[in-house]
Amino acid sequence: GGGDDPAVTVLINVGRGDVFGDGGEDDVIAALDAGHLRHAVLDVFAPVEPLPATSRLWDHPKVTLTPHNSAQSFPRDVARVFAANLGRFRAGAPLAHGVDWKRGY
């Protein structure tokens, strides 16, 4: 990419670990802005998850962010978890698989 040649490379990261190197998201944004990358589709982030609200990736027009959902949900599993959580709720116990609002997930 760059110059008169449009970038054709799209970065897709769905794996754990730091694949961006020492420059992190700043290097990805620089590559997008310079035309070296056409787009970035990002599912996981390093060194911290969830992606901080202050990250420039949230609003970059050439970035697509997706929620990290690594497994399918089957109705029988959802029903089993719901029934177990209903029992916990009735007993006044903490629910399983709760959302931690302070952590963002």
ChimeraX commands (.cxc) that place a marker at each C-alpha (Angstrom):
marker #1 position 0.00,0.00,0.00 radius 0.5
marker #1 position 0.91,3.65,-0.03 radius 0.5
marker #1 position 1.54,5.99,-2.93 radius 0.5
marker #1 position -0.75,5.35,-5.87 radius 0.5
marker #1 position -1.20,1.69,-4.93 radius 0.5
marker #1 position -4.24,1.21,-2.71 radius 0.5
marker #1 position -3.70,-1.06,0.26 radius 0.5
marker #1 position -5.27,-4.47,-0.17 radius 0.5
marker #1 position -4.19,-5.95,3.15 radius 0.5
marker #1 position -6.76,-6.36,5.90 radius 0.5
marker #1 position -5.52,-7.22,9.39 radius 0.5
marker #1 position -7.81,-9.68,11.17 radius 0.5
marker #1 position -6.90,-10.62,14.73 radius 0.5
marker #1 position -9.05,-13.11,16.64 radius 0.5
marker #1 position -6.23,-14.70,18.62 radius 0.5
marker #1 position -4.92,-14.00,22.09 radius 0.5
marker #1 position -1.55,-12.40,22.53 radius 0.5
marker #1 position 0.20,-9.28,21.39 radius 0.5
marker #1 position 0.55,-9.47,17.61 radius 0.5
marker #1 position 1.16,-5.74,17.19 radius 0.5
marker #1 position 4.61,-5.54,18.75 radius 0.5
marker #1 position 6.00,-2.77,20.92 radius 0.5
marker #1 position 4.00,-0.01,19.18 radius 0.5
marker #1 position 0.69,-1.68,19.95 radius 0.5
marker #1 position -2.46,-0.08,18.63 radius 0.5
marker #1 position -0.56,3.09,17.68 radius 0.5
marker #1 position 1.30,1.10,15.01 radius 0.5
marker #1 position -1.95,-0.34,13.65 radius 0.5
marker #1 position -3.52,3.13,13.47 radius 0.5
marker #1 position -0.40,4.53,11.80 radius 0.5
marker #1 position -0.46,1.75,9.19 radius 0.5
marker #1 position -4.16,2.40,8.51 radius 0.5
marker #1 position -3.66,6.16,8.26 radius 0.5
marker #1 position -0.63,5.76,5.97 radius 0.5
marker #1 position -2.53,3.41,3.66 radius 0.5
marker #1 position -0.41,0.34,4.41 radius 0.5
marker #1 position -3.50,-1.44,5.71 radius 0.5
marker #1 position -6.93,-1.11,4.16 radius 0.5
marker #1 position -8.86,-2.19,7.28 radius 0.5
marker #1 position -8.43,-3.88,10.66 radius 0.5
marker #1 position -10.92,-6.30,12.19 radius 0.5
marker #1 position -10.07,-6.84,15.84 radius 0.5
marker #1 position -11.61,-9.28,18.29 radius 0.5
marker #1 position -9.11,-9.35,21.16 radius 0.5
marker #1 position -6.70,-6.81,22.58 radius 0.5
marker #1 position -3.40,-6.71,24.40 radius 0.5
marker #1 position -2.16,-5.87,26.89 radius 0.5
marker #1 position -5.56,-5.20,28.47 radius 0.5
marker #1 position -9.11,-6.37,27.90 radius 0.5
marker #1 position -11.64,-5.07,27.48 radius 0.5
marker #1 position -10.41,-2.36,25.16 radius 0.5
marker #1 position -10.25,0.88,27.17 radius 0.5
marker #1 position -12.90,3.48,26.37 radius 0.5
marker #1 position -10.08,5.92,25.60 radius 0.5
marker #1 position -8.69,3.78,22.78 radius 0.5
marker #1 position -8.59,5.47,19.37 radius 0.5
marker #1 position -9.59,2.14,17.79 radius 0.5
marker #1 position -13.22,2.67,18.87 radius 0.5
marker #1 position -13.77,5.58,16.49 radius 0.5
marker #1 position -11.34,4.85,13.68 radius 0.5
marker #1 position -13.23,4.61,10.36 radius 0.5
marker #1 position -11.03,1.75,9.11 radius 0.5
marker #1 position -11.44,-0.43,12.21 radius 0.5
marker #1 position -14.14,-2.97,12.95 radius 0.5
marker #1 position -14.30,-4.20,16.54 radius 0.5
marker #1 position -16.12,-7.41,17.38 radius 0.5
marker #1 position -17.01,-8.99,20.73 radius 0.5
marker #1 position -14.86,-11.97,21.59 radius 0.5
marker #1 position -17.34,-14.85,21.47 radius 0.5
marker #1 position -15.40,-18.04,20.97 radius 0.5
marker #1 position -18.19,-20.55,21.34 radius 0.5
marker #1 position -21.65,-21.27,20.08 radius 0.5
marker #1 position -24.56,-21.33,22.50 radius 0.5
marker #1 position -26.93,-24.26,22.32 radius 0.5
marker #1 position -30.48,-24.08,23.71 radius 0.5
marker #1 position -29.94,-27.04,26.06 radius 0.5
marker #1 position -26.87,-25.34,27.56 radius 0.5
marker #1 position -28.65,-22.01,27.97 radius 0.5
marker #1 position -31.60,-23.75,29.68 radius 0.5
marker #1 position -29.24,-25.62,32.03 radius 0.5
marker #1 position -27.36,-22.43,33.01 radius 0.5
marker #1 position -30.64,-20.53,33.45 radius 0.5
marker #1 position -32.10,-23.24,35.69 radius 0.5
marker #1 position -28.94,-23.36,37.81 radius 0.5
marker #1 position -28.90,-19.57,38.13 radius 0.5
marker #1 position -32.59,-19.52,39.06 radius 0.5
marker #1 position -31.76,-21.88,41.91 radius 0.5
marker #1 position -28.88,-19.63,42.98 radius 0.5
marker #1 position -31.14,-16.55,42.80 radius 0.5
marker #1 position -33.83,-18.18,44.95 radius 0.5
marker #1 position -31.18,-19.22,47.47 radius 0.5
marker #1 position -29.70,-15.72,47.58 radius 0.5
marker #1 position -26.40,-16.96,46.17 radius 0.5
marker #1 position -24.28,-15.17,43.55 radius 0.5
marker #1 position -25.22,-15.96,39.97 radius 0.5
marker #1 position -22.82,-17.81,37.68 radius 0.5
marker #1 position -21.47,-16.08,34.57 radius 0.5
marker #1 position -22.36,-12.59,35.75 radius 0.5
marker #1 position -21.25,-9.40,34.08 radius 0.5
marker #1 position -18.57,-7.44,35.94 radius 0.5
marker #1 position -19.49,-3.86,35.03 radius 0.5
marker #1 position -16.26,-2.49,36.48 radius 0.5
marker #1 position -14.20,-4.77,34.21 radius 0.5
marker #1 position -16.46,-4.11,31.24 radius 0.5
marker #1 position -17.52,-7.69,30.51 radius 0.5
marker link #1:1,2 radius 0.2
marker link #1:2,3 radius 0.2
marker link #1:3,4 radius 0.2
marker link #1:4,5 radius 0.2
marker link #1:5,6 radius 0.2
marker link #1:6,7 radius 0.2
marker link #1:7,8 radius 0.2
marker link #1:8,9 radius 0.2
marker link #1:9,10 radius 0.2
marker link #1:10,11 radius 0.2
marker link #1:11,12 radius 0.2
marker link #1:12,13 radius 0.2
marker link #1:13,14 radius 0.2
marker link #1:14,15 radius 0.2
marker link #1:15,16 radius 0.2
marker link #1:16,17 radius 0.2
marker link #1:17,18 radius 0.2
marker link #1:18,19 radius 0.2
marker link #1:19,20 radius 0.2
marker link #1:20,21 radius 0.2
marker link #1:21,22 radius 0.2
marker link #1:22,23 radius 0.2
marker link #1:23,24 radius 0.2
marker link #1:24,25 radius 0.2
marker link #1:25,26 radius 0.2
marker link #1:26,27 radius 0.2
marker link #1:27,28 radius 0.2
marker link #1:28,29 radius 0.2
marker link #1:29,30 radius 0.2
marker link #1:30,31 radius 0.2
marker link #1:31,32 radius 0.2
marker link #1:32,33 radius 0.2
marker link #1:33,34 radius 0.2
marker link #1:34,35 radius 0.2
marker link #1:35,36 radius 0.2
marker link #1:36,37 radius 0.2
marker link #1:37,38 radius 0.2
marker link #1:38,39 radius 0.2
marker link #1:39,40 radius 0.2
marker link #1:40,41 radius 0.2
marker link #1:41,42 radius 0.2
marker link #1:42,43 radius 0.2
marker link #1:43,44 radius 0.2
marker link #1:44,45 radius 0.2
marker link #1:45,46 radius 0.2
marker link #1:46,47 radius 0.2
marker link #1:47,48 radius 0.2
marker link #1:48,49 radius 0.2
marker link #1:49,50 radius 0.2
marker link #1:50,51 radius 0.2
marker link #1:51,52 radius 0.2
marker link #1:52,53 radius 0.2
marker link #1:53,54 radius 0.2
marker link #1:54,55 radius 0.2
marker link #1:55,56 radius 0.2
marker link #1:56,57 radius 0.2
marker link #1:57,58 radius 0.2
marker link #1:58,59 radius 0.2
marker link #1:59,60 radius 0.2
marker link #1:60,61 radius 0.2
marker link #1:61,62 radius 0.2
marker link #1:62,63 radius 0.2
marker link #1:63,64 radius 0.2
marker link #1:64,65 radius 0.2
marker link #1:65,66 radius 0.2
marker link #1:66,67 radius 0.2
marker link #1:67,68 radius 0.2
marker link #1:68,69 radius 0.2
marker link #1:69,70 radius 0.2
marker link #1:70,71 radius 0.2
marker link #1:71,72 radius 0.2
marker link #1:72,73 radius 0.2
marker link #1:73,74 radius 0.2
marker link #1:74,75 radius 0.2
marker link #1:75,76 radius 0.2
marker link #1:76,77 radius 0.2
marker link #1:77,78 radius 0.2
marker link #1:78,79 radius 0.2
marker link #1:79,80 radius 0.2
marker link #1:80,81 radius 0.2
marker link #1:81,82 radius 0.2
marker link #1:82,83 radius 0.2
marker link #1:83,84 radius 0.2
marker link #1:84,85 radius 0.2
marker link #1:85,86 radius 0.2
marker link #1:86,87 radius 0.2
marker link #1:87,88 radius 0.2
marker link #1:88,89 radius 0.2
marker link #1:89,90 radius 0.2
marker link #1:90,91 radius 0.2
marker link #1:91,92 radius 0.2
marker link #1:92,93 radius 0.2
marker link #1:93,94 radius 0.2
marker link #1:94,95 radius 0.2
marker link #1:95,96 radius 0.2
marker link #1:96,97 radius 0.2
marker link #1:97,98 radius 0.2
marker link #1:98,99 radius 0.2
marker link #1:99,100 radius 0.2
marker link #1:100,101 radius 0.2
marker link #1:101,102 radius 0.2
marker link #1:102,103 radius 0.2
marker link #1:103,104 radius 0.2
marker link #1:104,105 radius 0.2
view
